[in-house]
Amino acid sequence: MRTLKSCLPTMLGIACGTIAASAMAAPVTYNVDPAHTYPAFEADHLGGLSLWRGKFNSTAGTITLDKEAGTGSVDIKIDTKSIDFGNQALNDHWQRPDFFDTAQFPTAEYTGKLVDFRNGMPTAVDGNLTMHGVTKPVRLTINSFKCMPHPQRMVEVCGADATGTFNRDEFGVSLGKPMFNMAVTLRISIEALAAS
């Protein structure tokens, strides 16, 4: 029969291994890198005459990811005043009350859960978009998702490309209806760095 003294190293090894495994599986928080994150969108002009494309130049937020458990979350805040169509007159117009009304609603927010994990990485986000004072569900499809050591920052960085659609009139931004198609396509590129 093995004595308690002879079993002690084995018991300590198992305990340490369990603690290490738990630590490795813990969720990691990543801070959005605003220099590499630009939510972009496509919106109809005159019922199919052309597509207007724009982006937001100021974004912040966090992503949590637990690769082992296949869970995670997203919390992104967008400065709606940073809208950029490449046309200043249009940028100014979209800040008025009949569009974003940035004086009253200076921020849009997207919060959700990372879902449908494959090989440790999410393929979709089930979340809610809050814009113009209205909150509605918007699902994002993640077309690519990659994590790697950042070559300069010395921390892990994760990046993704995601797409989704919503109807802007459901958020109270209905100017031009029914002359304009209300559907908006989101095309979001994002990078986030592990919090130190």
C-alpha positions as a Markdown table, in Angstrom:
| # | Residue | x | y | z |
|---|---|---|---|---|
| 1 | Met | 0.0 | 0.0 | 0.0 |
| 2 | Arg | 1.3 | 3.4 | -1.0 |
| 3 | Thr | 1.9 | 5.8 | 1.9 |
| 4 | Leu | 0.4 | 9.4 | 1.9 |
| 5 | Lys | 4.0 | 10.7 | 1.6 |
| 6 | Ser | 4.6 | 8.8 | -1.6 |
| 7 | Cys | 1.2 | 9.8 | -3.1 |
| 8 | Leu | 1.7 | 13.5 | -2.3 |
| 9 | Pro | 3.7 | 14.4 | -5.4 |
| 10 | Thr | 1.2 | 12.7 | -7.6 |
| 11 | Met | -1.7 | 14.5 | -5.9 |
| 12 | Leu | 0.0 | 17.8 | -6.2 |
| 13 | Gly | 0.8 | 17.2 | -9.9 |
| 14 | Ile | -2.9 | 16.5 | -10.6 |
| 15 | Ala | -4.0 | 19.5 | -8.7 |
| 16 | Cys | -1.5 | 21.8 | -10.4 |
| 17 | Gly | -2.5 | 20.3 | -13.8 |
| 18 | Thr | -6.2 | 21.0 | -13.1 |
| 19 | Ile | -5.5 | 24.6 | -12.1 |
| 20 | Ala | -3.3 | 25.1 | -15.1 |
| 21 | Ala | -6.0 | 23.7 | -17.4 |
| 22 | Ser | -8.6 | 25.9 | -15.8 |
| 23 | Ala | -6.4 | 29.0 | -16.3 |
| 24 | Met | -5.8 | 28.1 | -19.9 |
| 25 | Ala | -9.5 | 27.7 | -20.6 |
| 26 | Ala | -10.4 | 31.0 | -18.9 |
| 27 | Pro | -12.1 | 33.7 | -21.1 |
| 28 | Val | -9.6 | 36.2 | -22.6 |
| 29 | Thr | -10.6 | 39.9 | -23.0 |
| 30 | Tyr | -9.5 | 41.7 | -26.1 |
| 31 | Asn | -9.7 | 45.5 | -26.6 |
| 32 | Val | -10.7 | 46.7 | -30.0 |
| 33 | Asp | -7.9 | 48.3 | -32.0 |
| 34 | Pro | -9.5 | 51.5 | -33.4 |
| 35 | Ala | -6.7 | 51.9 | -36.0 |
| 36 | His | -7.7 | 48.5 | -37.6 |
| 37 | Thr | -11.5 | 48.4 | -37.0 |
| 38 | Tyr | -13.9 | 50.1 | -39.4 |
| 39 | Pro | -17.6 | 49.1 | -39.5 |
| 40 | Ala | -18.6 | 49.7 | -43.1 |
| 41 | Phe | -22.1 | 49.7 | -44.7 |
| 42 | Glu | -23.9 | 49.8 | -48.0 |
| 43 | Ala | -27.2 | 51.7 | -48.5 |
| 44 | Asp | -29.4 | 52.1 | -51.4 |
| 45 | His | -29.8 | 55.3 | -53.4 |
| 46 | Leu | -33.0 | 56.0 | -55.3 |
| 47 | Gly | -34.4 | 52.5 | -55.4 |
| 48 | Gly | -31.5 | 50.7 | -57.0 |
| 49 | Leu | -29.9 | 53.5 | -59.0 |
| 50 | Ser | -26.7 | 53.1 | -57.1 |
| 51 | Leu | -25.2 | 51.9 | -53.7 |
| 52 | Trp | -23.8 | 54.4 | -51.3 |
| 53 | Arg | -20.9 | 53.0 | -49.3 |
| 54 | Gly | -19.6 | 54.5 | -46.1 |
| 55 | Lys | -17.7 | 53.6 | -42.8 |
| 56 | Phe | -17.3 | 54.8 | -39.3 |
| 57 | Asn | -13.9 | 56.1 | -38.3 |
| 58 | Ser | -14.2 | 55.9 | -34.5 |
| 59 | Thr | -14.9 | 52.6 | -32.8 |
| 60 | Ala | -14.2 | 51.2 | -29.3 |
| 61 | Gly | -15.1 | 48.1 | -27.3 |
| 62 | Thr | -14.2 | 44.7 | -26.1 |
| 63 | Ile | -14.5 | 41.0 | -27.1 |
| 64 | Thr | -14.2 | 38.1 | -24.8 |
| 65 | Leu | -13.3 | 34.6 | -26.0 |
| 66 | Asp | -13.1 | 31.2 | -24.4 |
| 67 | Lys | -11.8 | 28.9 | -27.1 |
| 68 | Glu | -12.0 | 25.8 | -25.0 |
| 69 | Ala | -15.6 | 26.4 | -23.9 |
| 70 | Gly | -16.7 | 27.7 | -27.3 |
| 71 | Thr | -18.2 | 30.9 | -25.8 |
| 72 | Gly | -17.6 | 34.6 | -26.0 |
| 73 | Ser | -19.2 | 38.0 | -26.2 |
| 74 | Val | -19.0 | 41.3 | -28.1 |
| 75 | Asp | -19.5 | 44.9 | -26.9 |
| 76 | Ile | -18.8 | 47.5 | -29.6 |
| 77 | Lys | -19.5 | 51.2 | -29.4 |
| 78 | Ile | -19.5 | 53.4 | -32.6 |
| 79 | Asp | -19.2 | 57.1 | -32.7 |
| 80 | Thr | -22.0 | 58.0 | -35.2 |
| 81 | Lys | -20.4 | 61.5 | -35.8 |
| 82 | Ser | -17.5 | 59.7 | -37.4 |
| 83 | Ile | -19.5 | 58.6 | -40.4 |
| 84 | Asp | -17.6 | 58.9 | -43.6 |
| 85 | Phe | -19.0 | 58.6 | -47.1 |
| 86 | Gly | -16.1 | 60.4 | -48.7 |
| 87 | Asn | -18.6 | 63.2 | -49.2 |
| 88 | Gln | -18.6 | 65.9 | -46.5 |
| 89 | Ala | -22.1 | 67.2 | -47.4 |
| 90 | Leu | -23.5 | 63.7 | -47.0 |
| 91 | Asn | -21.6 | 63.2 | -43.8 |
| 92 | Asp | -23.2 | 66.3 | -42.4 |
| 93 | His | -26.7 | 65.4 | -43.6 |
| 94 | Trp | -26.6 | 62.0 | -41.9 |
| 95 | Gln | -26.0 | 63.7 | -38.6 |
| 96 | Arg | -29.3 | 65.6 | -38.7 |
| 97 | Pro | -32.4 | 64.6 | -36.9 |
| 98 | Asp | -34.0 | 62.9 | -40.0 |
| 99 | Phe | -31.1 | 60.4 | -40.0 |
| 100 | Phe | -28.8 | 59.6 | -37.1 |
| 101 | Asp | -29.6 | 62.7 | -35.0 |
| 102 | Thr | -26.1 | 62.6 | -33.5 |
| 103 | Ala | -26.8 | 65.5 | -31.2 |
| 104 | Gln | -29.3 | 63.2 | -29.3 |
| 105 | Phe | -27.8 | 59.8 | -30.2 |
| 106 | Pro | -24.0 | 60.2 | -30.6 |
| 107 | Thr | -23.3 | 56.5 | -30.2 |
| 108 | Ala | -24.5 | 53.3 | -31.8 |
| 109 | Glu | -23.8 | 50.0 | -29.9 |
| 110 | Tyr | -23.7 | 46.4 | -30.8 |
| 111 | Thr | -23.7 | 43.7 | -28.1 |
| 112 | Gly | -23.9 | 40.0 | -28.6 |
| 113 | Lys | -22.7 | 36.4 | -28.0 |
| 114 | Leu | -20.2 | 34.6 | -30.2 |
| 115 | Val | -21.9 | 31.4 | -31.4 |
| 116 | Asp | -21.6 | 28.4 | -33.7 |
| 117 | Phe | -18.0 | 27.6 | -32.9 |
| 118 | Arg | -16.0 | 25.4 | -35.3 |
| 119 | Asn | -12.4 | 24.3 | -34.4 |
| 120 | Gly | -12.4 | 26.7 | -31.5 |
| 121 | Met | -13.5 | 29.8 | -33.5 |
| 122 | Pro | -16.9 | 31.5 | -33.8 |
| 123 | Thr | -18.8 | 31.6 | -37.1 |
| 124 | Ala | -21.6 | 34.0 | -36.1 |
| 125 | Val | -22.7 | 36.6 | -33.5 |
| 126 | Asp | -26.3 | 36.7 | -32.1 |
| 127 | Gly | -26.6 | 40.3 | -30.9 |
| 128 | Asn | -28.6 | 43.5 | -30.6 |
| 129 | Leu | -27.9 | 46.7 | -32.4 |
| 130 | Thr | -28.9 | 50.0 | -30.7 |
| 131 | Met | -29.1 | 52.9 | -33.0 |
| 132 | His | -31.2 | 56.1 | -33.0 |
| 133 | Gly | -32.5 | 55.1 | -29.6 |
| 134 | Val | -33.9 | 51.8 | -30.9 |
| 135 | Thr | -32.7 | 48.3 | -30.1 |
| 136 | Lys | -33.3 | 45.4 | -32.5 |
| 137 | Pro | -31.7 | 41.9 | -33.0 |
| 138 | Val | -29.1 | 41.7 | -35.8 |
| 139 | Arg | -27.2 | 38.5 | -36.5 |
| 140 | Leu | -23.7 | 38.7 | -38.0 |
| 141 | Thr | -22.1 | 36.0 | -40.0 |
| 142 | Ile | -18.4 | 35.7 | -39.4 |
| 143 | Asn | -16.7 | 35.0 | -42.7 |
| 144 | Ser | -13.2 | 34.7 | -41.2 |
| 145 | Phe | -11.8 | 34.7 | -37.6 |
| 146 | Lys | -8.1 | 34.3 | -36.7 |
| 147 | Cys | -6.0 | 34.7 | -33.6 |
| 148 | Met | -2.2 | 35.0 | -33.5 |
| 149 | Pro | 0.7 | 36.6 | -31.7 |
| 150 | His | 0.9 | 40.2 | -32.7 |
| 151 | Pro | 4.4 | 40.7 | -34.3 |
| 152 | Gln | 4.9 | 44.1 | -32.6 |
| 153 | Arg | 2.7 | 44.4 | -29.6 |
| 154 | Met | 3.8 | 41.1 | -28.0 |
| 155 | Val | 0.2 | 40.0 | -27.1 |
| 156 | Glu | -2.3 | 37.9 | -28.9 |
| 157 | Val | -4.4 | 39.6 | -31.5 |
| 158 | Cys | -7.7 | 38.4 | -33.0 |
| 159 | Gly | -9.2 | 39.6 | -36.2 |
| 160 | Ala | -12.5 | 39.0 | -38.0 |
| 161 | Asp | -14.5 | 39.9 | -41.0 |
| 162 | Ala | -18.3 | 39.8 | -40.5 |
| 163 | Thr | -21.4 | 40.7 | -42.5 |
| 164 | Gly | -25.1 | 41.3 | -41.6 |
| 165 | Thr | -28.2 | 43.2 | -42.8 |
| 166 | Phe | -30.9 | 45.2 | -41.2 |
| 167 | Asn | -33.7 | 47.6 | -42.3 |
| 168 | Arg | -33.0 | 51.2 | -41.3 |
| 169 | Asp | -36.6 | 52.2 | -41.0 |
| 170 | Glu | -37.0 | 49.7 | -38.1 |
| 171 | Phe | -34.6 | 52.0 | -36.2 |
| 172 | Gly | -36.6 | 55.1 | -37.0 |
| 173 | Val | -34.3 | 56.2 | -39.9 |
| 174 | Ser | -36.9 | 56.1 | -42.6 |
| 175 | Leu | -36.2 | 59.2 | -44.7 |
| 176 | Gly | -36.7 | 58.4 | -48.4 |
| 177 | Lys | -39.2 | 55.6 | -47.9 |
| 178 | Pro | -40.6 | 54.2 | -50.2 |
| 179 | Met | -38.4 | 55.7 | -52.8 |
| 180 | Phe | -35.3 | 54.1 | -51.2 |
| 181 | Asn | -34.8 | 50.5 | -50.3 |
| 182 | Met | -34.5 | 50.4 | -46.5 |
| 183 | Ala | -32.1 | 47.4 | -46.3 |
| 184 | Val | -28.5 | 48.2 | -45.1 |
| 185 | Thr | -25.7 | 45.7 | -45.5 |
| 186 | Leu | -22.9 | 45.8 | -42.8 |
| 187 | Arg | -19.4 | 44.8 | -43.7 |
| 188 | Ile | -17.2 | 44.8 | -40.6 |
| 189 | Ser | -13.5 | 44.4 | -40.3 |
| 190 | Ile | -12.2 | 44.2 | -36.8 |
| 191 | Glu | -9.0 | 43.6 | -34.9 |
| 192 | Ala | -8.7 | 43.4 | -31.1 |
| 193 | Leu | -5.7 | 43.0 | -28.8 |
| 194 | Ala | -5.5 | 40.8 | -25.7 |
| 195 | Ala | -5.8 | 43.0 | -22.6 |
| 196 | Ser | -2.5 | 43.0 | -20.6 |
